[in-house]
Amino acid sequence: MPTFPQTRKTALRLALCASLHWMSVAHAVPEAQFQEAFTQFSHAQGGESAAVERAATTMNNLQRAEPGNPVLLAYAGASTAMLAGTTFLPWKKMGYAEDGMAMLDKALAMVSPNADAVSYGNLPAVLNVRFVAANTFLAVPGFMNRAAQGKKLLGDVLGSPLFEKSPLEFQSVVWLRAAKLAEAEHRAEDARKYLNLVIDSKAPQADEARVQLKALAS
């Protein structure tokens, strides 16, 4: 399954198909190949600037190999948006960001909110796509007017019946992101709730949640 790196990296670390045909066929891009690309993507989101271009190139190549896969499109869009941080040229920054947002919008349109088809890591594609989009929309500058959409998508993931059945590691990453958003919005009680969910579940990110909980109380 997709693995999610820890710590501040989790805040930025941080998948249903548009047709029955896509649900019924094997991925053109195998799990192992996706996981290798996902590792690069995670390093990029964790703040390793040198990994951003590699992640964007790799994810976009995978997406071109399987253009009907909304999960690959979402990761390609998110990594393309991250390229905005690799240049000082304003028009290039906007170009990367807008291209990435457009790809994420297309990926979101491709997934059915009520379908339960799974993708990489036995994770429902709709949850994967929505969380990748939410994470990206919440991270882009405010003038792009994506924060409200990102917040809604994060809430959709948390409120989905599929979320309770999703892998614990994914749940924990979502809870951590929700805690960060709650803290930014001065909703300390909600932040504590999400952090305690991570801790009580004994997830791999429990230590990280304890550190955040301690910082929240100080």
Secondary structure as UniProt FT lines:
FT   HELIX           8..12
FT   HELIX           20..24
FT   HELIX           31..45
FT   TURN            46..47
FT   HELIX           49..65
FT   TURN            67..68
FT   HELIX           70..82
FT   HELIX           83..86
FT   HELIX           90..110
FT   TURN            113..114
FT   HELIX           120..122
FT   HELIX           125..139
FT   HELIX           142..144
FT   HELIX           147..159
FT   TURN            161..162
FT   HELIX           163..165
FT   HELIX           168..184
FT   TURN            185..186
FT   HELIX           188..200
FT   TURN            201..202
FT   TURN            204..205
FT   HELIX           206..217
//
